[in-house]
Amino acid sequence: MFENVKNISIIGIARSGVSSAIFLKQKNFNVFISDYSFISEDSEFIQLLKKNQIEYETGKHTLNKILNSDLIVLSPGVPLNSNIVIEIQKAKKKYIGEIELAYQFCNKEAKIIAITGSNGKSTTTTLTGEIFKNAGFHTIVAGNIGFPFINFVNEIKSNSIVVLELSSFQIDTLFSFHPYISIILNVYPNHLDRYSSFEDYRNSKLGLIKNQSINDYLVINSNLKNFIQKPINKIFINYSENNFVNMNIKDYLEYSINQRTGKINFNNLNLLGKHNYENICAAVAAALIFNINENVIKKTVENFKGLEHRLEFVRKIKNVSFYNDSKSTTPMATLTALNAFNNNIILILGGRNKGLDFSILANIIKEKVKYVILFGEAKEIILKELNLKENYFICDTLFEVVNKAYNLAKENDIVLFSPACASFDMFENFEDRGKKFKELVIAL
């Protein structure tokens, strides 16, 4: 792919775009990076570009310069239906994403475990990485989890295990990328502000396996089995008491993979919520494919405490428990979070709408939630779709939200910050949103 490539343009000045630019500059390519948004000259990304003497522009796309490139690298935040990508396609210019770029340069003997899904992919990616590290493998964990794959290319050896979390946006710009194990956890409506339909979004997720063959593995929820026609080693995660195939979830995990059978008890978990059983199943399946010792798997699973911003316990004040679930950026993720608790919940919702249906939360809110607190761009939409008539409050700032929740809460209540929306209306990302929530709770 890079034989006759000299000039490369990158679209999007953020984490993966800047990392790609620095990597390519070090490889002696002529690099230009462009972002349609205005970005402050004081930002860390602009400072990195200046330090590495990389040409950049913000607040516009200079189309002629971009189209004169031999190759274009798209950041995940750039929609394929955006004007700049349409122009790139019209000009029949070759474009790839950062994951494909990294794959082109990484050691092809390394084994890649690629993980996607609407919910649970960060937890599964982290847990899978922990199991492989504890089993003694040289393990790289990267991708959508917050660490660009391109940053680790030079560290990857022939015996490395690369565990990648991939979003649908990253999958959309893969071409030759070939994982040894693909994990597709689940597919629920998401990002319908970028996809024309749920089917389009689902097909994006399923595109992860397009280059796999009969020698590779796919770990997938059995609900999706009818969409997989490709000849590949399939390992199904099954919730049924009957029709046991590979990974069967009861009150424990029962598994049978490559002539290995066994059970893992769910009683000793640090992870909160039954939804994590599926995440554990997927990580265990990947480990069993590599014949990792059961004791290493079980010990890692039992000691794993989960992720920051995912049903993260913050503190207890006057016997009121505060949980940070800022990573829940969809109604389905918030529904999953609500299912982890019994009742007496004060639920905080709001942010930027992604074109999703909030009404799926209505029944569980009636069942478990005492009060709903709304904030952010989507507050009026959420209010309308939930058809709330009472026991709700609207706030303008996160400071007001936290203080309102604190004043409403009684002993044994749970304050759950699970926004069901993207964060970009008021925050840099969900991590920024979650950290600010925790700071406000700690300051109470």
C-alpha positions in Angstrom: 0.0 0.0 0.0 2.9 2.4 0.7 5.2 1.6 -2.2 4.5 4.8 -4.1 3.2 6.9 -1.3 5.1 10.1 -0.3 2.5 12.7 0.6 -0.1 11.8 3.2 -3.0 14.0 4.5 -4.8 13.3 7.8 -8.3 14.5 8.5 -9.0 15.2 12.2 -6.8 16.8 14.8 -7.4 14.7 17.9 -5.8 11.7 19.6 -5.6 9.2 16.7 -5.0 11.8 14.0 -2.1 13.5 15.8 -0.6 10.1 16.7 -0.8 9.0 13.1 0.8 12.3 11.9 3.7 11.9 14.3 4.3 8.2 13.4 4.2 9.0 9.6 6.5 12.0 10.1 9.0 9.8 11.8 8.8 7.4 8.8 9.8 10.3 6.6 6.5 10.9 4.8 5.4 14.4 4.0 2.5 14.9 6.4 -0.4 17.4 6.4 -3.2 17.3 8.9 -6.4 19.3 8.7 -9.5 19.8 10.9 -12.6 21.7 9.9 -13.1 22.9 13.5 -11.2 25.7 15.0 -8.7 24.4 17.5 -6.8 26.6 20.0 -3.1 27.1 19.4 -2.7 26.3 23.1 -4.2 22.8 22.8 -2.0 19.8 23.5 -2.6 18.5 20.0 -1.4 21.7 18.3 1.6 21.8 20.6 2.5 18.2 19.6 2.2 19.1 15.9 4.5 22.1 16.3 7.0 20.1 18.3 7.2 17.5 15.5 7.2 20.2 12.7 4.0 18.9 11.1 2.1 21.2 8.8 -1.5 21.7 10.0 -4.6 23.8 9.5 -7.8 24.3 11.6 -11.1 25.9 10.8 -11.1 24.7 7.2 -10.2 22.0 4.7 -7.9 23.0 1.9 -9.4 20.6 -0.6 -6.7 20.9 -3.4 -3.9 20.2 -0.9 -5.7 17.2 0.6 -6.7 15.7 -2.8 -3.1 16.1 -4.0 -2.0 13.5 -1.4 -1.1 9.9 -2.3 -3.1 8.6 0.7 -5.6 10.1 3.2 -6.0 8.9 6.8 -9.4 9.6 8.4 -9.9 10.0 12.1 -12.8 8.1 13.7 -14.7 11.3 14.4 -15.0 12.1 10.6 -18.3 10.7 9.3 -18.1 8.9 5.9 -21.0 11.1 4.7 -19.2 14.3 5.5 -18.5 16.8 2.7 -14.7 16.2 2.9 -15.0 12.4 2.6 -17.5 12.7 -0.3 -15.0 14.9 -2.1 -12.3 12.3 -1.4 -14.5 9.5 -2.8 -15.4 11.6 -5.9 -11.7 12.1 -6.6 -11.2 8.3 -6.1 -8.4 8.9 -3.6 -7.3 6.1 -1.4 -8.3 6.5 2.3 -7.9 4.4 5.4 -8.3 4.9 9.2 -5.7 4.9 12.0 -6.3 1.2 12.8 -5.7 0.1 9.2 -2.6 2.4 9.1 -1.2 0.7 12.2 -2.0 -2.7 10.9 0.0 -2.0 7.7 3.1 -1.3 9.7 2.8 -3.8 12.6 4.4 -7.3 12.9 2.0 -9.6 11.0 3.0 -12.6 13.1 1.4 -11.0 16.2 -2.0 -12.3 17.1 -4.8 -9.6 17.1 -7.9 -9.9 19.3 -10.4 -7.3 18.0 -13.4 -6.5 20.2 -16.5 -4.5 19.3 -20.1 -4.2 20.5 -22.6 -1.5 21.5 -22.0 -2.0 25.2 -19.2 -3.7 27.2 -16.3 -3.5 24.8 -14.0 -1.4 27.0 -14.6 -3.8 30.0 -14.0 -6.8 27.8 -10.9 -5.4 26.2 -9.4 -4.5 29.6 -10.2 -7.8 31.2 -8.9 -9.8 28.2 -5.7 -7.8 28.3 -5.3 -8.5 32.0 -5.8 -12.3 31.5 -3.2 -12.4 28.8 -0.7 -10.3 30.8 -1.2 -12.5 33.9 -0.6 -15.6 31.7 2.8 -14.2 30.7 2.1 -13.0 27.2 3.6 -9.8 25.8 0.3 -7.9 25.6 -0.7 -4.6 24.0 -4.1 -3.1 24.8 -5.1 -0.2 22.5 -7.7 1.2 20.2 -11.0 2.9 21.0 -10.2 2.4 24.7 -8.1 5.6 24.5 -4.7 4.5 23.4 -4.1 4.7 19.6 -2.9 1.5 18.0 -0.4 3.4 16.0 1.5 4.4 19.2 2.5 0.7 19.9 3.4 -0.5 16.4 7.2 -0.4 17.1 6.7 -2.4 20.3 4.8 -5.3 18.7 6.8 -8.5 18.4 6.1 -11.8 16.6 4.8 -13.3 19.8 2.8 -10.3 20.9 -0.9 -10.4 21.7 -2.7 -7.2 20.6 -6.1 -6.6 22.2 -8.0 -3.9 20.3 -11.2 -2.2 21.2 -12.8 -1.0 17.9 -15.8 1.3 17.4 -18.0 1.0 14.4 -16.4 4.2 13.1 -13.0 2.5 13.2 -14.3 -0.7 11.5 -15.7 1.4 8.6 -12.2 2.4 7.5 -10.6 -1.1 7.7 -9.6 -2.8 4.4 -7.0 -5.5 4.9 -7.0 -5.6 8.8 -7.1 -9.3 9.8 -7.7 -10.3 13.5 -7.1 -13.8 14.7 -10.0 -13.5 17.1 -13.0 -11.2 16.6 -15.4 -10.6 19.5 -18.8 -9.0 18.7 -20.5 -8.7 22.1 -23.9 -7.2 21.2 -25.5 -4.8 18.7 -28.1 -2.3 19.9 -29.2 0.9 18.2 -26.5 3.5 18.5 -25.0 6.4 16.5 -28.1 6.8 14.4 -27.0 10.4 13.9 -24.2 8.9 11.7 -25.8 5.8 10.3 -28.9 5.8 8.0 -30.5 2.9 9.9 -30.0 0.3 12.6 -29.2 -2.3 9.9 -26.5 0.0 8.5 -25.0 0.3 12.0 -25.2 -3.5 12.6 -23.5 -4.2 9.3 -20.7 -1.9 10.3 -20.1 -3.9 13.4 -20.2 -7.2 11.5 -17.7 -5.8 9.1 -15.0 -6.7 11.7 -14.9 -10.3 10.3 -14.7 -9.5 6.6 -11.0 -10.6 6.2 -11.2 -13.6 8.6 -11.0 -17.2 7.3 -11.6 -20.7 8.5 -8.4 -20.6 10.6 -9.7 -17.7 12.6 -12.2 -17.3 15.5 -15.4 -15.3 16.0 -16.8 -15.0 19.6 -20.3 -13.7 19.3 -23.7 -13.5 21.1 -25.9 -16.3 19.8 -28.6 -13.7 19.1 -26.5 -12.6 16.1 -25.8 -16.1 14.7 -28.2 -15.7 11.8 -26.2 -12.8 10.4 -23.0 -14.8 10.2 -22.6 -16.9 7.0 -18.9 -16.7 6.7 -16.8 -20.0 7.2 -15.1 -19.3 10.4 -14.6 -20.9 13.8 -17.7 -19.6 15.7 -17.9 -19.6 19.5 -21.4 -18.6 20.7 -22.3 -16.9 24.0 -25.6 -18.3 25.0 -28.1 -17.3 27.7 -30.4 -20.3 27.4 -30.6 -23.1 29.9 -30.9 -25.4 26.9 -29.2 -25.7 23.5 -25.7 -25.4 25.1 -23.1 -24.7 22.5 -19.8 -23.0 23.8 -20.3 -20.4 26.5 -23.5 -20.9 28.5 -24.6 -18.2 31.1 -26.6 -19.5 34.0 -25.8 -18.5 37.6 -22.3 -19.4 36.5 -20.3 -19.7 33.3 -20.3 -23.1 31.7 -17.8 -23.5 28.8 -16.7 -26.0 26.2 -14.0 -24.8 23.7 -11.5 -26.9 21.9 -12.2 -30.0 24.0 -11.8 -28.0 27.2 -14.8 -27.9 29.6 -15.3 -26.2 32.9 -17.2 -23.7 35.1 -16.5 -20.3 36.5 -18.6 -19.1 39.4 -20.0 -15.6 39.3 -20.4 -15.3 43.1 -16.9 -13.9 43.8 -16.9 -11.0 41.3 -16.0 -7.4 41.9 -17.9 -6.3 38.8 -21.3 -4.9 39.4 -24.3 -6.1 37.3 -25.3 -9.3 35.4 -24.6 -7.6 32.1 -20.9 -8.2 32.9 -21.4 -12.0 32.6 -21.3 -11.6 28.8 -18.1 -9.5 28.9 -16.5 -12.2 31.1 -17.6 -14.9 28.7 -16.0 -13.2 25.8 -12.7 -12.6 27.6 -12.6 -16.2 28.9 -13.3 -17.6 25.4 -10.3 -15.7 24.0 -8.1 -17.0 26.8 -9.3 -20.6 26.2 -8.5 -20.4 22.5 -4.9 -19.7 23.6 -5.0 -22.6 26.2 -4.4 -20.3 29.1 -4.5 -22.0 32.5 -8.0 -22.0 34.1 -6.6 -20.9 37.4 -5.0 -17.8 35.8 -8.3 -17.0 34.1 -10.4 -17.5 37.3 -8.1 -15.5 39.5 -7.9 -12.6 37.0 -11.7 -12.5 36.6 -12.3 -12.5 40.4 -9.8 -9.7 41.0 -10.9 -7.5 38.2 -12.5 -4.3 39.5 -13.9 -2.8 36.3 -13.3 0.5 34.6 -13.4 4.1 35.6 -16.7 5.8 34.5 -18.5 2.4 34.1 -20.7 1.9 37.1 -17.9 3.2 39.2 -18.6 3.7 42.9 -17.6 7.2 43.9 -18.5 7.6 47.6 -21.2 7.1 50.2 -22.5 10.2 52.1 -25.0 9.7 54.9 -25.6 6.2 53.5 -26.4 7.6 50.0 -24.3 5.8 47.4 -23.0 7.8 44.3 -22.1 6.0 41.1 -20.4 7.4 38.1 -21.5 5.7 34.8 -20.5 8.5 32.5 -19.5 5.9 29.9 -23.2 5.1 29.3 -23.8 7.2 26.2 -26.9 5.4 25.0 -30.3 4.6 26.5 -29.5 0.9 26.2 -26.3 1.3 28.3 -28.3 3.2 30.9 -30.9 0.5 30.9 -28.2 -2.0 31.6 -26.9 0.2 34.5 -30.4 0.5 36.0 -30.7 -3.3 35.9 -27.7 -3.5 38.2 -29.6 -2.0 41.1 -32.9 -2.8 42.8 -34.7 0.5 43.4 -34.5 3.9 45.3 -32.5 5.4 42.4 -32.1 9.1 41.6 -31.2 9.0 37.9 -29.2 11.7 36.1 -29.8 11.9 32.3 -28.7 14.3 29.6 -26.1 15.4 27.1 -26.1 15.4 23.3 -28.7 13.2 21.6 -27.4 10.6 19.1 -30.7 10.1 17.4 -31.7 7.3 19.8 -35.0 6.3 21.5 -35.1 7.3 25.2 -38.6 5.8 25.6 -37.0 2.3 26.2 -36.2 3.7 29.7 -39.8 4.6 30.6 -40.8 1.3 32.2 -37.7 0.7 34.3 -37.8 4.3 35.5 -41.4 3.8 36.7 -40.3 0.6 38.5 -37.0 1.7 40.1 -36.4 5.4 39.9 -37.6 7.9 42.6 -36.5 11.1 40.7 -35.0 11.9 37.3 -32.7 14.9 36.9 -32.2 16.2 33.4 -29.5 18.4 31.9 -27.7 19.2 28.7 -28.8 19.7 25.1 -31.2 16.6 25.0 -33.1 17.4 28.3 -36.3 18.5 26.6 -36.2 15.6 24.1 -35.7 13.1 27.0 -38.5 14.7 29.0 -40.9 14.3 26.0 -39.9 10.8 25.1 -40.1 9.5 28.7 -43.5 11.4 29.1 -42.5 12.4 32.6 -45.3 14.2 34.5 -43.8 14.4 38.0 -40.7 13.6 40.1 -38.3 15.2 37.6 -36.1 18.2 37.7 -34.2 20.2 35.0 -30.8 21.7 35.7 -28.5 23.9 33.6 -25.1 22.8 35.0 -23.5 19.7 36.4 -22.9 21.6 39.7 -26.7 22.1 40.0 -27.4 18.5 39.1 -25.1 17.1 41.8 -26.4 19.4 44.4 -30.1 18.7 43.5 -29.4 14.9 43.7 -27.7 15.3 47.1 -30.7 17.4 48.5 -33.2 14.9 47.2 -31.5 11.8 48.4 -32.5 9.9 51.5 -30.8 7.1 53.4 -30.1 4.0 51.3 -30.8 5.9 48.0 -28.5 5.5 45.0 -27.5 8.5 42.9 -26.8 7.1 39.4 -25.0 9.4 36.9 -25.8 7.4 33.7 -26.5 10.1 31.0 -27.7 7.9 28.1 -26.2 10.6 25.8 -22.9 11.8 24.3 -20.9 14.3 26.3 -19.9 16.8 23.6 -22.5 19.4 24.4 -20.7 20.4 27.6 -17.6 18.3 28.0 -14.5 17.2 26.0 -15.5 13.5 26.2 -17.2 11.1 28.6 -14.0 10.8 30.7 -14.0 14.6 31.3 -17.7 14.4 32.2 -17.2 11.6 34.6 -14.2 13.2 36.3 -16.1 16.5 36.8 -19.0 14.5 38.3 -16.7 12.8 40.7 -15.0 16.0 41.7 -18.4 17.6 42.5 -19.5 14.5 44.5 -16.3 14.4 46.5 -16.7 18.2 47.2 -20.1 17.7 48.7 
